Amino acid sequence: MRAIALVAGVLVATPSMAGQLIFYTATFPDATSVQLSVLNNSVSQDRGHDFDVAIGLVETDASGAIRYEDSGRHRAQVRCNYPAYVSVGSRTYPIEMPLSRSSHNDWKENLWMTFCAAPSS
């Protein structure tokens, strides 16, 4: 398994086959792909956060066959307003504002955007 911290790549949030929201995909030179998805979410009861999220991880090979599916539900918390951040375990990752880059290659920024960015049409 490739750790979430090692994931490098991007995909705009799109629904997956299982109805989960894929918010990040990394593709490696051997055509292995790792997808991070929102398994479930709720409005946080913690006043310091806006959302509580469970993240799933799936690794696929070049043909799209699942090589590994993490059975854990990685808990994260998202805060939309200043100071914006994503927390996982005891780590807090600040989200630099404004997110002015057109391409986001950081899974934490993509997770934050999934819940906090105003939809565009």
All heavy atoms as an XYZ file, in Angstrom:
925
protein
N       0.839     -1.179      0.000
C       0.000      0.000      0.000
C       0.881      1.239      0.000
O       1.906      1.277      0.629
C      -0.879      0.005      1.244
C      -1.714      1.264      1.305
S      -2.605      1.429      2.848
C      -1.435      2.378      3.753
N       0.464      2.237     -0.685
C       1.170      3.513     -0.680
C       0.466      4.412      0.330
O      -0.737      4.544      0.307
C       1.146      4.129     -2.062
C       1.826      3.236     -3.079
C       1.599      3.785     -4.468
N       1.881      2.769     -5.440
C       2.996      2.701     -6.141
N       3.937      3.582     -5.972
N       3.171      1.752     -7.018
N       1.186      5.023      1.192
C       0.613      5.846      2.252
C      -0.004      7.104      1.666
O       0.459      7.623      0.659
C       1.677      6.222      3.270
N      -1.039      7.602      2.340
C      -1.708      8.824      1.896
C      -0.698      9.949      1.762
O      -0.746     10.726      0.820
C      -2.826      9.226      2.879
C      -3.978      8.228      2.797
C      -3.345     10.615      2.581
C      -5.078      8.482      3.792
N       0.246     10.040      2.668
C       1.225     11.128      2.637
C       2.093     11.082      1.389
O       2.661     12.087      0.994
C       2.100     11.065      3.877
N       2.197      9.929      0.725
C       3.037      9.809     -0.452
C       2.277     10.022     -1.748
O       2.860     10.014     -2.821
C       3.687      8.419     -0.489
C       4.618      8.115      0.680
C       5.129      6.687      0.558
C       5.766      9.093      0.723
N       0.991     10.211     -1.665
C       0.178     10.346     -2.857
C       0.515     11.648     -3.561
O       0.602     12.692     -2.946
C      -1.323     10.311     -2.484
C      -2.190     10.554     -3.686
C      -1.660      8.969     -1.861
N       0.700     11.562     -4.903
C       1.025     12.759     -5.667
C       0.270     12.722     -6.983
O       0.482     11.873     -7.804
C       2.516     12.820     -5.930
N      -0.636     13.637     -7.188
C      -1.447     13.699     -8.394
C      -2.750     14.385     -8.062
O      -2.983     14.754     -6.926
N      -3.628     14.501     -9.059
C      -4.875     15.210     -8.784
C      -5.987     14.756     -9.708
O      -5.751     14.346    -10.827
C      -4.662     16.745     -8.908
C      -4.381     17.157    -10.330
C      -5.854     17.501     -8.377
N      -7.178     14.819     -9.216
C      -8.379     14.610    -10.003
C      -9.467     15.428     -9.347
O      -9.627     15.386     -8.140
C      -8.784     13.129    -10.022
C     -10.054     12.789    -10.795
C      -9.770     12.910    -12.291
C     -10.505     11.398    -10.477
N     -10.200     16.166    -10.106
C     -11.308     16.921     -9.562
C     -12.318     15.926     -9.002
O     -12.488     14.839     -9.530
C     -11.946     17.801    -10.667
C     -13.182     18.506    -10.155
C     -10.928     18.790    -11.191
N     -12.987     16.302     -7.928
C     -13.936     15.397     -7.279
C     -14.988     14.909     -8.269
O     -15.673     15.693     -8.910
C     -14.609     16.109     -6.118
N     -15.079     13.585     -8.396
C     -16.056     12.970     -9.282
C     -16.609     11.726     -8.618
O     -15.920     11.081     -7.833
C     -15.426     12.549    -10.626
O     -14.338     11.676    -10.359
C     -14.949     13.739    -11.417
N     -17.841     11.343     -8.922
C     -18.390     10.139     -8.313
C     -17.686      8.894     -8.844
O     -17.290      8.839     -9.992
C     -19.851     10.142     -8.743
C     -20.098     11.437     -9.415
C     -18.772     12.051     -9.744
N     -17.526      7.900     -7.996
C     -16.940      6.640     -8.425
C     -18.049      5.634     -8.695
O     -19.217      5.914     -8.501
C     -16.015      6.101     -7.341
O     -16.783      5.609     -6.258
N     -17.651      4.424     -9.095
C     -18.619      3.377     -9.384
C     -19.484      3.068     -8.175
O     -20.660      2.791     -8.297
C     -17.903      2.095     -9.805
C     -17.009      2.242    -10.988
S     -16.112      0.720    -11.320
C     -15.045      0.579     -9.893
N     -18.899      3.084     -6.992
C     -19.618      2.686     -5.783
C     -20.441      3.828     -5.202
O     -21.027      3.678     -4.145
C     -18.623      2.183     -4.755
N     -20.497      4.955     -5.861
C     -21.271      6.073     -5.371
C     -20.516      6.910     -4.348
O     -21.061      7.821     -3.771
N     -19.255      6.589     -4.104
C     -18.439      7.391     -3.209
C     -17.891      8.572     -3.995
O     -17.718      8.491     -5.202
C     -17.297      6.557     -2.646
C     -17.762      5.395     -1.813
C     -16.637      4.413     -1.532
O     -15.553      4.528     -2.071
N     -16.924      3.442     -0.709
N     -17.582      9.623     -3.296
C     -17.049     10.814     -3.939
C     -15.527     10.748     -3.943
O     -14.888     10.842     -2.897
C     -17.519     12.067     -3.203
C     -17.043     13.383     -3.781
C     -17.617     13.598     -5.178
C     -17.439     14.515     -2.866
N     -14.951     10.544     -5.116
C     -13.492     10.530     -5.256
C     -13.040     11.982     -5.327
O     -13.464     12.731     -6.195
C     -13.053      9.766     -6.516
C     -13.472      8.307     -6.411
C     -11.547      9.894     -6.716
C     -13.288      7.532     -7.695
N     -12.179     12.365     -4.392
C     -11.718     13.749     -4.385
C     -10.253     13.879     -4.781
O      -9.762     14.992     -4.962
C     -11.967     14.414     -3.022
C     -11.180     13.832     -1.877
C      -9.933     14.333     -1.557
C     -11.697     12.790     -1.116
C      -9.207     13.802     -0.500
C     -10.986     12.261     -0.055
C      -9.740     12.764      0.253
N      -9.567     12.750     -4.939
C      -8.149     12.823     -5.279
C      -7.696     11.515     -5.909
O      -8.053     10.439     -5.430
C      -7.343     13.064     -4.006
C      -5.886     13.318     -4.244
C      -5.423     14.579     -4.552
C      -4.963     12.289     -4.150
C      -4.078     14.820     -4.763
C      -3.614     12.523     -4.354
C      -3.184     13.785     -4.665
O      -1.860     14.025     -4.876
N      -6.913     11.619     -6.973
C      -6.321     10.445     -7.612
C      -4.868     10.746     -7.942
O      -4.554     11.810     -8.458
C      -7.074     10.075     -8.910
O      -8.418      9.742     -8.587
C      -6.414      8.898     -9.609
N      -4.022      9.797     -7.625
C      -2.602      9.881     -7.989
C      -2.308      8.727     -8.927
O      -2.754      7.598     -8.686
C      -1.722      9.783     -6.760
N      -1.575      8.993    -10.001
C      -1.169      7.956    -10.936
C       0.349      7.901    -10.949
O       1.011      8.937    -11.040
C      -1.710      8.244    -12.348
O      -3.137      8.377    -12.261
C      -1.373      7.123    -13.306
N       0.882      6.690    -10.869
C       2.321      6.480    -10.775
C       2.853      5.954    -12.105
O       2.083      5.494    -12.948
C       2.621      5.531     -9.619
C       2.185      6.107     -8.292
C       0.921      5.845     -7.789
C       3.030      6.942     -7.574
C       0.507      6.396     -6.586
C       2.622      7.491     -6.369
C       1.361      7.223     -5.868
N       4.175      5.992    -12.322
C       4.772      5.576    -13.599
C       4.399      4.163    -14.048
O       4.311      3.908    -15.247
C       6.286      5.691    -13.347
C       6.400      6.748    -12.305
C       5.200      6.555    -11.418
N       4.146      3.258    -13.123
C       3.766      1.892    -13.504
C       2.268      1.764    -13.785
O       1.748      0.672    -13.912
C       4.191      0.893    -12.430
C       3.453      1.088    -11.108
O       2.685      2.064    -10.978
O       3.649      0.257    -10.200
N       1.563      2.896    -13.894
C       0.132      2.985    -14.156
C      -0.708      2.553    -12.965
O      -1.922      2.419    -13.073
C      -0.268      2.217    -15.412
N      -0.071      2.363    -11.816
C      -0.822      2.154    -10.585
C      -1.516      3.467    -10.250
O      -0.963      4.540    -10.459
C       0.124      1.754     -9.430
O       0.732      0.515     -9.742
C      -0.612      1.642     -8.109
N      -2.704      3.362     -9.725
C      -3.477      4.536     -9.361
C      -3.960      4.375     -7.924
O      -4.340      3.279     -7.508
C      -4.676      4.650    -10.312
O      -5.560      5.641     -9.888
N      -3.918      5.460     -7.169
C      -4.447      5.475     -5.810
C      -5.527      6.547     -5.761
O      -5.292      7.683     -6.156
C      -3.341      5.761     -4.775
C      -3.935      5.901     -3.376
C      -2.283      4.672     -4.797
N      -6.711      6.146     -5.297
C      -7.833      7.075     -5.198
C      -8.212      7.249     -3.740
O      -8.308      6.278     -2.993
C      -9.047      6.548     -5.952
C      -8.836      6.433     -7.428
C     -10.057      5.865     -8.121
O     -10.839      5.133     -7.536
N     -10.214      6.211     -9.382
N      -8.446      8.498     -3.360
C      -8.976      8.821     -2.047
C     -10.419      9.252     -2.236
O     -10.725     10.055     -3.127
C      -8.168      9.953     -1.403
C      -6.681      9.702     -1.203
C      -6.025     10.931     -0.575
C      -6.440      8.477     -0.355
N     -11.307      8.712     -1.412
C     -12.721      9.037     -1.557
C     -13.350      9.322     -0.198
O     -12.856      8.893      0.840
C     -13.463      7.888     -2.234
O     -13.395      6.727     -1.429
N     -14.445     10.063     -0.231
C     -15.228     10.338      0.967
C     -16.175      9.158      1.147
O     -17.030      8.896      0.294
C     -16.028     11.650      0.816
C     -16.960     11.849      2.001
C     -15.091     12.833      0.645
N     -16.003      8.421      2.253
C     -16.884      7.290      2.543
C     -18.156      7.755      3.225
O     -19.234      7.240      2.964
C     -16.163      6.265      3.421
C     -14.903      5.660      2.820
C     -14.243      4.728      3.825
C     -15.221      4.927      1.529
N     -18.020      8.712      4.125
C     -19.178      9.369      4.729
C     -18.725     10.671      5.351
O     -17.537     10.908      5.524
C     -19.920      8.464      5.729
C     -19.068      8.043      6.891
O     -18.360      8.847      7.490
N     -19.119      6.770      7.234
N     -19.687     11.512      5.664
C     -19.377     12.803      6.268
C     -20.578     13.290      7.043
O     -21.702     12.848      6.807
C     -18.960     13.816      5.202
C     -20.097     14.161      4.274
O     -20.898     15.031      4.569
N     -20.193     13.474      3.143
N     -20.322     14.197      7.965
C     -21.399     14.796      8.748
C     -20.941     16.176      9.206
O     -19.747     16.482      9.208
C     -21.745     13.921      9.958
O     -20.623     13.802     10.812
N     -21.918     16.980      9.587
C     -21.599     18.278     10.174
C     -20.963     17.974     11.522
O     -21.452     17.148     12.288
C     -22.873     19.133     10.336
C     -22.575     20.406     11.097
C     -23.477     19.442      8.974
N     -19.846     18.613     11.792
C     -19.094     18.329     13.012
C     -19.814     18.857     14.242
O     -20.386     19.953     14.219
C     -17.695     18.945     12.928
O     -16.953     18.611     14.077
N     -19.779     18.084     15.308
C     -20.302     18.528     16.597
C     -19.252     19.349     17.348
O     -19.554     20.015     18.316
C     -20.729     17.314     17.438
C     -21.834     16.499     16.795
C     -23.090     17.313     16.541
O     -23.588     18.007     17.440
N     -23.595     17.264     15.319
N     -18.012     19.292     16.867
C     -16.904     20.057     17.431
C     -16.968     21.466     16.853
O     -16.867     21.644     15.643
C     -15.586     19.375     17.072
C     -14.371     20.080     17.630
O     -14.480     21.251     18.068
O     -13.301     19.457     17.636
N     -17.124     22.466     17.698
C     -17.295     23.844     17.214
C     -16.099     24.359     16.433
O     -16.221     25.321     15.686
C     -17.590     24.767     18.381
C     -18.925     24.442     19.026
C     -19.253     25.372     20.139
N     -19.483     26.700     19.595
C     -19.547     27.785     20.321
N     -19.387     27.721     21.615
N     -19.755     28.963     19.760
N     -14.928     23.729     16.552
C     -13.749     24.168     15.829
C     -13.668     23.644     14.410
O     -12.790     24.036     13.654
N     -14.579     22.747     14.041
C     -14.569     22.137     12.710
C     -15.947     22.258     12.083
O     -16.942     22.393     12.779
C     -14.203     20.649     12.807
C     -12.910     20.412     13.501
N     -12.825     20.091     14.827
C     -11.635     20.478     13.050
C     -11.564     19.957     15.167
N     -10.815     20.187     14.110
N     -15.982     22.188     10.765
C     -17.260     22.235     10.061
C     -17.759     20.838      9.684
O     -18.955     20.586      9.731
C     -17.130     23.099      8.798
C     -16.852     24.552      9.155
O     -17.678     25.153      9.868
O     -15.794     25.066      8.746
N     -16.829     19.956      9.296
C     -17.218     18.625      8.829
C     -16.319     17.551      9.425
O     -15.115     17.751      9.571
C     -17.132     18.537      7.295
C     -18.053     19.482      6.602
C     -17.587     20.709      6.143
C     -19.389     19.168      6.418
C     -18.432     21.600      5.507
C     -20.249     20.055      5.787
C     -19.771     21.275      5.330
N     -16.922     16.415      9.742
C     -16.195     15.195     10.088
C     -16.324     14.275      8.888
O     -17.427     14.077      8.365
C     -16.804     14.524     11.322
C     -16.648     15.374     12.574
O     -15.641     16.091     12.691
O     -17.542     15.314     13.432
N     -15.199     13.721      8.438
C     -15.163     12.962      7.189
C     -14.455     11.632      7.413
O     -13.477     11.568      8.165
C     -14.397     13.766      6.103
C     -14.362     13.023      4.782
C     -14.993     15.156      5.927
N     -14.930     10.582      6.772
C     -14.217      9.305      6.731
C     -13.680      9.138      5.316
O     -14.434      9.240      4.335
C     -15.142      8.150      7.089
N     -12.366      8.901      5.209
C     -11.694      8.798      3.917
C     -11.343      7.343      3.640
O     -10.843      6.643      4.516
C     -10.402      9.640      3.903
C     -10.732     11.117      4.128
C      -9.632      9.449      2.600
C      -9.505     11.980      4.364
N     -11.588      6.903      2.413
C     -11.205      5.576      1.968
C     -10.077      5.663      0.960
O      -9.875      6.694      0.314
N      -9.338      4.568      0.807
C      -8.201      4.513     -0.107
C      -8.280      3.221     -0.896
O      -8.492      2.151     -0.327
C      -6.902      4.555      0.705
C      -5.603      4.537     -0.069
C      -4.573      5.381      0.668
C      -5.078      3.134     -0.261
N      -8.151      3.333     -2.220
C      -8.151      2.171     -3.109
C      -6.985      2.310     -4.071
O      -6.775      3.372     -4.654
C      -9.476      2.061     -3.899
C      -9.407      0.948     -4.930
C     -10.650      1.850     -2.964
N      -6.241      1.217     -4.255
C      -5.144      1.174     -5.225
C      -5.562      0.254     -6.360
O      -6.054     -0.852     -6.127
C      -3.869      0.638     -4.572
C      -2.697      0.580     -5.509
C      -1.440      0.069     -4.827
O      -1.347      0.147     -3.586
O      -0.547     -0.412     -5.543
N      -5.406      0.728     -7.602
C      -5.757     -0.080     -8.773
C      -4.540     -0.235     -9.677
O      -3.620      0.582     -9.644
C      -6.911      0.560     -9.577
O      -6.528      1.871     -9.979
C      -8.193      0.634     -8.756
N      -4.573     -1.278    -10.501
C      -3.475     -1.488    -11.448
C      -3.814     -0.818    -12.774
O      -4.829     -0.133    -12.901
C      -3.163     -2.977    -11.613
C      -4.315     -3.769    -12.217
O      -5.246     -3.178    -12.829
O      -4.284     -5.008    -12.091
N      -2.965     -1.018    -13.782
C      -3.126     -0.362    -15.080
C      -4.452     -0.691    -15.748
O      -4.994      0.117    -16.499
C      -1.972     -0.738    -16.005
N      -5.008     -1.873    -15.479
C      -6.284     -2.260    -16.094
C      -7.493     -1.766    -15.299
O      -8.627     -1.949    -15.730
C      -6.360     -3.785    -16.229
O      -6.496     -4.379    -14.947
N      -7.247     -1.157    -14.135
C      -8.339     -0.678    -13.296
C      -8.780     -1.685    -12.244
O      -9.689     -1.404    -11.465
N      -8.143     -2.847    -12.209
C      -8.483     -3.859    -11.206
C      -7.964     -3.417     -9.835
O      -6.861     -2.883     -9.721
C      -7.873     -5.206    -11.581
N      -8.749     -3.636     -8.819
C      -8.358     -3.253     -7.467
C      -7.244     -4.168     -6.971
O      -7.392     -5.384     -6.948
C      -9.570     -3.304     -6.510
C     -10.578     -2.224     -6.915
C      -9.117     -3.104     -5.060
C     -11.876     -2.251     -6.128
N      -6.121     -3.554     -6.603
C      -4.990     -4.293     -6.032
C      -5.044     -4.267     -4.514
O      -4.604     -5.193     -3.852
C      -3.671     -3.684     -6.492
C      -3.424     -3.885     -7.976
C      -2.252     -3.121     -8.485
N      -1.002     -3.501     -7.818
C       0.152     -2.954     -8.100
N       0.242     -2.012     -9.021
N       1.243     -3.321     -7.474
N      -5.564     -3.182     -3.967
C      -5.643     -3.037     -2.526
C      -6.774     -2.085     -2.185
O      -6.925     -1.027     -2.812
C      -4.321     -2.485     -1.971
C      -4.371     -2.199     -0.498
C      -4.242     -3.226      0.433
C      -4.554     -0.907     -0.021
C      -4.301     -2.973      1.795
C      -4.613     -0.649      1.337
C      -4.481     -1.680      2.240
O      -4.549     -1.433      3.583
N      -7.574     -2.457     -1.218
C      -8.611     -1.565     -0.708
C      -8.443     -1.489      0.796
O      -8.540     -2.506      1.489
C     -10.006     -2.068     -1.070
C     -11.092     -1.102     -0.689
C     -12.433     -1.423     -1.320
O     -12.534     -2.430     -2.032
O     -13.377     -0.661     -1.089
N      -8.128     -0.308      1.275
C      -7.891     -0.114      2.698
C      -9.211     -0.273      3.438
O     -10.192      0.404      3.127
C      -7.319      1.287      2.920
C      -6.828      1.519      4.327
O      -7.111      0.695      5.217
O      -6.157      2.547      4.531
N      -9.253     -1.178      4.400
C     -10.498     -1.426      5.134
C     -10.712     -0.415      6.244
O     -11.777     -0.377      6.855
C     -10.489     -2.850      5.711
O      -9.388     -2.994      6.589
N      -9.705      0.426      6.502
C      -9.848      1.447      7.533
C     -10.649      2.632      7.030
O     -10.806      2.847      5.839
N     -11.192      3.358      7.941
C     -11.871      4.603      7.636
C     -11.028      5.689      8.296
O     -11.063      5.854      9.495
C     -13.282      4.601      8.188
C     -14.206      3.642      7.462
C     -15.455      3.423      8.274
N     -16.753      3.773      7.772
C     -17.224      3.752      6.569
N     -16.446      3.462      5.589
N     -18.466      4.039      6.287
N     -10.277      6.395      7.483
C      -9.373      7.409      7.996
C     -10.185      8.664      8.311
O     -10.775      9.267      7.418
C      -8.268      7.696      6.980
C      -7.516      6.445      6.629
N      -6.492      5.969      7.405
C      -7.680      5.556      5.618
C      -6.039      4.856      6.881
N      -6.739      4.579      5.801
N     -10.209      9.025      9.562
C     -11.013     10.165     10.013
C     -10.277     11.469      9.765
O      -9.085     11.585     10.033
C     -11.345     10.042     11.499
C     -12.093      8.784     11.842
C     -13.496      8.857     11.349
N     -14.178      7.590     11.621
C     -15.346      7.294     11.143
N     -15.985      8.146     10.370
N     -15.898      6.145     11.416
N     -11.009     12.435      9.256
C     -10.471     13.777      9.034
C     -11.520     14.786      9.465
O     -12.716     14.469      9.513
C     -10.123     13.981      7.561
N     -11.062     15.972      9.787
C     -11.967     17.066     10.098
C     -11.585     18.246      9.219
O     -10.403     18.462      8.932
C     -11.875     17.450     11.577
C     -12.385     16.334     12.479
C     -12.300     16.712     13.933
O     -11.226     17.008     14.442
N     -13.437     16.706     14.604
N     -12.602     18.985      8.782
C     -12.398     20.097      7.857
C     -12.955     21.371      8.483
O     -14.071     21.368      9.015
C     -13.111     19.820      6.509
C     -12.929     20.993      5.554
C     -12.617     18.525      5.894
N     -12.168     22.432      8.415
C     -12.632     23.754      8.832
C     -12.598     24.650      7.600
O     -11.549     24.832      6.984
C     -11.742     24.328      9.932
C     -12.169     25.721     10.364
C     -11.250     26.260     11.455
N     -11.506     27.652     11.704
C     -12.337     28.112     12.629
N     -12.988     27.269     13.400
N     -12.508     29.405     12.791
N     -13.746     25.229      7.265
C     -13.861     26.032      6.042
C     -13.374     27.466      6.223
O     -12.711     28.006      5.345
C     -15.311     26.037      5.567
S     -15.888     24.397      5.038
N     -13.703     28.097      7.328
C     -13.366     29.507      7.530
C     -11.988     29.662      8.136
O     -11.400     28.720      8.654
C     -14.410     30.170      8.433
C     -15.766     30.195      7.766
O     -15.873     30.443      6.572
N     -16.813     29.912      8.516
N     -11.493     30.898      8.095
C     -10.174     31.207      8.633
C     -10.113     30.862     10.117
O     -11.040     31.200     10.845
C      -9.855     32.690      8.408
C      -8.492     33.049      8.910
C      -7.383     32.815      8.122
C      -8.318     33.583     10.174
C      -6.111     33.122      8.584
C      -7.059     33.887     10.632
C      -5.959     33.658      9.843
O      -4.712     33.948     10.307
N      -9.074     30.202     10.583
C      -8.008     29.610      9.780
C      -8.462     28.283      9.182
O      -8.821     27.351      9.899
C      -6.880     29.401     10.785
C      -7.595     29.192     12.090
C      -8.849     30.011     12.013
N      -8.480     28.211      7.872
C      -8.937     27.007      7.169
C      -7.903     25.896      7.318
O      -6.701     26.158      7.249
C      -9.167     27.315      5.693
N      -8.375     24.662      7.532
C      -7.453     23.543      7.654
C      -8.166     22.212      7.496
O      -9.396     22.132      7.532
C      -6.688     23.571      8.980
C      -7.563     23.536     10.212
C      -8.101     22.343     10.686
C      -7.841     24.696     10.923
C      -8.897     22.315     11.816
C      -8.633     24.683     12.048
C      -9.154     23.484     12.502
O      -9.948     23.453     13.619
N      -7.353     21.184      7.328
C      -7.789     19.795      7.349
C      -6.971     19.127      8.442
O      -5.756     19.291      8.491
C      -7.550     19.092      5.988
C      -7.773     17.591      6.094
C      -8.439     19.694      4.915
N      -7.647     18.412      9.344
C      -6.960     17.695     10.415
C      -7.141     16.203     10.218
O      -8.244     15.734      9.909
C      -7.542     18.067     11.783
O      -7.247     19.391     12.102
N      -6.054     15.467     10.390
C      -6.075     14.010     10.339
C      -5.278     13.533     11.548
O      -4.087     13.842     11.665
C      -5.448     13.466      9.034
C      -5.460     11.949      9.023
C      -6.180     14.017      7.823
N      -5.940     12.815     12.433
C      -5.267     12.400     13.657
C      -4.842     13.623     14.436
O      -5.610     14.565     14.619
N      -3.592     13.646     14.863
C      -3.093     14.781     15.629
C      -2.449     15.850     14.750
O      -1.979     16.867     15.245
C      -2.073     14.292     16.667
O      -0.959     13.715     16.013
N      -2.458     15.652     13.430
C      -1.845     16.614     12.495
C      -2.888     17.573     11.943
O      -3.977     17.154     11.556
C      -1.193     15.885     11.318
C      -0.142     14.878     11.674
C       1.282     15.368     11.666
N       1.591     16.437     10.775
C       2.499     16.381      9.821
N       3.160     15.279      9.597
N       2.760     17.432      9.090
N      -2.536     18.827     11.895
C      -3.394     19.851     11.301
C      -2.640     20.450     10.122
O      -1.496     20.872     10.255
C      -3.747     20.939     12.324
O      -4.502     20.327     13.381
C      -4.580     22.041     11.691
N      -3.298     20.453      8.959
C      -2.698     20.959      7.729
C      -3.409     22.253      7.338
O      -4.561     22.226      6.910
C      -2.836     19.942      6.603
C      -2.213     18.605      6.928
C      -2.977     17.569      7.449
C      -0.854     18.383      6.711
C      -2.405     16.334      7.749
C      -0.279     17.158      7.005
C      -1.064     16.143      7.526
O      -0.498     14.924      7.824
N      -2.741     23.412      7.471
C      -3.379     24.670      7.091
C      -3.640     24.719      5.589
O      -2.860     24.209      4.797
C      -2.374     25.739      7.494
C      -1.176     25.047      8.020
C      -1.388     23.575      7.952
N      -4.736     25.334      5.234
C      -5.071     25.561      3.822
C      -4.795     27.036      3.558
O      -5.417     27.910      4.155
C      -6.551     25.216      3.530
C      -6.858     23.765      3.908
C      -6.876     25.509      2.072
C      -6.067     22.711      3.153
N      -3.827     27.292      2.695
C      -3.451     28.665      2.371
C      -4.531     29.300      1.513
O      -4.975     28.717      0.528
C      -2.112     28.691      1.638
C      -0.955     28.144      2.461
C      -0.658     28.953      3.703
O      -0.789     30.197      3.660
O      -0.292     28.340      4.723
N      -4.934     30.485      1.880
C      -5.971     31.181      1.144
C      -5.372     32.396      0.451
O      -4.476     33.005      0.998
C      -7.081     31.613      2.099
C      -7.682     30.445      2.838
S      -8.319     29.212      1.756
C     -10.023     29.616      1.804
N      -5.863     32.794     -0.699
C      -6.854     32.065     -1.489
C      -6.201     30.934     -2.281
O      -5.005     30.954     -2.527
C      -7.399     33.129     -2.449
C      -6.242     34.051     -2.662
C      -5.462     34.052     -1.343
N      -7.014     29.972     -2.639
C      -6.540     28.871     -3.483
C      -6.605     29.365     -4.918
O      -7.581     29.203     -5.612
C      -7.426     27.630     -3.307
C      -7.334     26.950     -1.953
C      -8.358     25.827     -1.854
C      -5.946     26.407     -1.724
N      -5.542     30.025     -5.354
C      -5.564     30.691     -6.651
C      -5.004     29.847     -7.782
O      -5.168     30.190     -8.937
C      -4.806     32.014     -6.560
O      -3.490     31.771     -6.120
N      -4.322     28.750     -7.446
C      -3.772     27.914     -8.515
C      -4.910     27.210     -9.233
O      -5.900     26.820     -8.630
C      -2.817     26.870     -7.938
C      -1.606     27.482     -7.282
C      -0.624     26.424     -6.821
N      -1.214     25.312     -6.113
C      -1.466     25.284     -4.818
N      -1.210     26.331     -4.080
N      -1.966     24.217     -4.256
N      -4.754     27.018    -10.538
C      -5.806     26.332    -11.296
C      -5.737     24.825    -11.093
O      -6.735     24.141    -11.233
C      -5.698     26.667    -12.784
O      -4.434     26.255    -13.270
N      -4.568     24.301    -10.771
C      -4.403     22.867    -10.568
C      -3.968     22.608     -9.135
O      -2.985     23.166     -8.671
C      -3.352     22.317    -11.537
O      -3.109     20.969    -11.255
N      -4.719     21.777     -8.438
C      -4.403     21.456     -7.060
C      -3.903     20.020     -7.015
O      -4.601     19.099     -7.395
C      -5.631     21.643     -6.176
C      -6.143     23.044     -6.208
N      -5.588     24.054     -5.468
C      -7.119     23.618     -6.933
C      -6.212     25.178     -5.728
N      -7.142     24.942     -6.618
N      -2.673     19.847     -6.548
C      -2.102     18.506     -6.510
C      -1.868     18.044     -5.087
O      -1.006     17.235     -4.822
C      -0.811     18.427     -7.331
C       0.259     19.360     -6.796
O       0.026     20.120     -5.861
N       1.429     19.300     -7.389
N      -2.622     18.546     -4.162
C      -2.512     18.197     -2.760
C      -3.848     17.630     -2.297
O      -4.878     18.292     -2.433
C      -2.143     19.449     -1.962
C      -1.949     19.163     -0.506
O      -2.963     19.064      0.211
O      -0.794     19.028     -0.075
N      -3.834     16.424     -1.738
C      -5.094     15.778     -1.365
C      -5.838     16.566     -0.297
O      -7.068     16.593     -0.275
C      -4.858     14.327     -0.929
C      -4.124     14.158      0.374
C      -2.786     14.014      0.555
C      -4.716     14.111      1.671
N      -2.502     13.885      1.888
C      -3.665     13.934      2.607
C      -6.020     14.198      2.141
C      -3.887     13.852      3.971
C      -6.246     14.120      3.510
C      -5.183     13.944      4.404
N      -5.104     17.266      0.579
C      -5.756     18.032      1.638
C      -6.511     19.228      1.056
O      -7.631     19.522      1.468
C      -4.726     18.456      2.676
C      -4.078     17.241      3.359
C      -2.839     17.573      4.133
C      -1.662     18.057      3.359
N      -0.999     17.152      2.435
N      -5.902     19.909      0.078
C      -6.598     21.014     -0.583
C      -7.843     20.503     -1.302
O      -8.890     21.146     -1.272
C      -5.682     21.716     -1.575
C      -4.619     22.562     -0.929
C      -3.755     23.272     -1.947
O      -3.967     23.113     -3.171
O      -2.838     24.013     -1.506
N      -7.716     19.369     -1.973
C      -8.875     18.820     -2.695
C      -9.998     18.447     -1.738
O     -11.175     18.667     -2.039
C      -8.464     17.610     -3.523
C      -7.678     17.997     -4.750
O      -7.232     19.126     -4.889
N      -7.492     17.062     -5.651
N      -9.652     17.868     -0.584
C     -10.676     17.531      0.402
C     -11.350     18.797      0.906
O     -12.577     18.884      0.973
C     -10.069     16.749      1.573
C     -11.045     16.350      2.672
C     -12.123     15.410      2.127
C     -10.303     15.695      3.833
N     -10.557     19.824      1.207
C     -11.117     21.085      1.669
C     -12.041     21.689      0.604
O     -13.143     22.128      0.905
C      -9.983     22.065      2.018
C     -10.493     23.346      2.616
C     -10.726     23.612      3.925
C     -10.856     24.529      1.895
N     -11.213     24.884      4.069
C     -11.300     25.463      2.839
C     -10.853     24.873      0.549
C     -11.727     26.732      2.474
C     -11.282     26.138      0.181
C     -11.714     27.053      1.140
N     -11.599     21.678     -0.647
C     -12.406     22.230     -1.739
C     -13.715     21.464     -1.896
O     -14.762     22.059     -2.197
C     -11.622     22.229     -3.050
C     -10.541     23.276     -3.054
S      -9.481     23.297     -4.532
C     -10.426     22.577     -5.791
N     -13.693     20.154     -1.711
C     -14.894     19.338     -1.832
C     -15.980     19.809     -0.882
O     -17.157     19.843     -1.236
C     -14.561     17.847     -1.565
O     -13.630     17.412     -2.546
C     -15.798     16.970     -1.598
N     -15.606     20.229      0.314
C     -16.585     20.621      1.314
C     -16.765     22.129      1.458
O     -17.833     22.575      1.870
C     -16.208     20.034      2.682
C     -16.457     18.564      2.739
C     -15.442     17.668      2.444
C     -17.705     18.070      3.033
C     -15.672     16.306      2.462
C     -17.945     16.708      3.046
C     -16.939     15.817      2.767
N     -15.762     22.906      1.111
C     -15.793     24.325      1.452
C     -15.847     25.293      0.276
O     -16.252     26.437      0.461
C     -14.578     24.667      2.304
S     -14.462     23.694      3.830
N     -15.394     24.883     -0.887
C     -15.371     25.795     -2.034
C     -16.772     25.958     -2.595
O     -17.527     24.992     -2.697
C     -14.426     25.274     -3.113
N     -17.090     27.174     -2.947
C     -18.404     27.437     -3.544
C     -18.460     26.759     -4.909
O     -17.505     26.828     -5.678
C     -18.615     28.932     -3.706
N     -19.570     26.064     -5.198
C     -19.673     25.415     -6.514
C     -19.669     26.446     -7.625
O     -20.184     27.551     -7.464
C     -21.012     24.674     -6.451
C     -21.748     25.244     -5.299
C     -20.756     25.915     -4.393
N     -19.055     26.083     -8.743
C     -19.049     26.981     -9.898
C     -19.846     26.356    -11.017
O     -19.934     25.143    -11.147
C     -17.606     27.240    -10.349
O     -16.997     26.039    -10.711
N     -20.447     27.210    -11.810
C     -21.268     26.683    -12.910
C     -20.780     27.171    -14.238
O     -19.960     27.994    -14.361
C     -22.713     27.076    -12.736
O     -22.847     28.457    -12.548
